[in-house]
């Protein structure tokens, strides 16, 4: 039986210009994720969300179903053209919790919505990676802990792992993703 392919959410700015550093990072991490056997998830709209899915489609290993869009409305048609699967959450910004509950989360730049997703990912015990060269909340949170909660007793280096390239992000995923297996059980419950 085949093992379930891991899903990695990529979060960040809702608007980026093609050719900008943030666009290139998103495009290249999307491609690298699919090249390395991961599925790509995002909020499915424009900006980083579109760039990462466009990159995923550029992978030679891409196949339909590799990109998942968790759109904020009930309208699946608002997802960008690179979204293979469009999930109509109807949750508006509250869908950020769903985006953050992937097997791992990678951030590029980002404002308040991205900060919210980082907080959810931390609370949900997810592996978190941030491009420390992309500005926004990703740069601010790279190589830090979001609070003093011990999420994993056996991981003394638990933090938001800072990277500067897609290659570094993939290396962190390969090294760490199997260690981040706990799932959030609800507020007040010990995980």
Protein Blocks (a to p, Z undefined) as FASTA:
>chain_A
ZZdddddddeddfbdcehiaklmmmmmmmmmmmmnopacddehiahjllmmmmmmmmpmk
bcehiaccddfblblklpcfklmbdcdeknmjmlmmmmmmcfbdcdeejifklmmmmmmm
mmnopacdddfkngpjllmmgopafblcdfblklmkgccdddfbfklmmmmmmmmmmmmm
bccebehiaZZ
